[in-house]
Amino acid sequence: MVQVKIWGSLAAMTEDQTEVEVEAATLRELLDRLADKYPAIRPQLDRGVSVAIDGRIYNDSWFTRIAPDSEVVLLARLKGG
């Protein structure tokens, strides 16, 4: 199981939980399982989110591996500028 910290306004879509557990080995599995477990978050996931895994930000790297002890943070999509 992976512990996922839910950042900011996204917590409203996970029943106000700021930390959830999900069984996932890749970024794609993580997002799919979050959507299954918390359907209210699916529209935001479809629009795009950023995921920090062990301090590195990922946006669309679907096959990025996630270790069970990785630090994972889900946040609104970060855009450069």
N, C-alpha and C positions, 0 to 999 in steps of 0.2 A: 504494500500500500504506500502511496505517495501522499505526504501532507502538503496541501496547497493553501497558501495564504491568499485570501481574496482581498484585494486592495480597493479602498475608496467606495465609490457608489456601486460597484459590482456586487458588494455584499447584500444589497437589497434584493438581488436576483438569486441569492443562495439562502433565502430565508433568514437574512441578517446574520449569517454565520461568517466570521472573518477567517476561519480555518476549517477546511474540509479534508476528508480522506478519500482517495480515489485509487482504484487498481488500474495502473497504466505503466507501460514500458516505453512509450514514445509520446511525443507531443500531440500527435493526431489522436491517439487513444485517450489521452488525458482530456482533450477538448470534447471528444465524442461522449465519454463517460460523464463528464460534467453536465453536458446537455441532457443526457438520459436521466441523471439523478435530479437535476434542477432545470426543468423545461423553461422556466422564465428567463434563463440566461441565454438560450439558443439564439434569439435575434441579435444579441450583442456579439456572440461568437461568430455569427454569420457576417456581421459588419466588420469584424476584426478586433482582435485583442493582442496584447503583447504578453509574453510569458518570460519571466526571468528564471533561469535554471542555473543555480550555483553562481549567481551574480552576472550572468551573461543574458542579454535580451534577445529573444527570438520572436519573429512575427509569423512567418509562413514555412518554417523548416519542419515539415510534418514528421519526418522520420528521425528527428533528434531523439536520442536515447535519454531516458530519465532513470537514474538509479533510485532504489527505494529510500536511500538516505539523502537524496538531493534536496537542496533548499529550492522550493518552487513558489513563485509569486505570480498571480494572475492580475493584470492591470489593463486599464483602457489602452487602446493602441497608441503607442508613442510614435510621433512623426518628427522627422528632422526638419530643419529649416535654416 
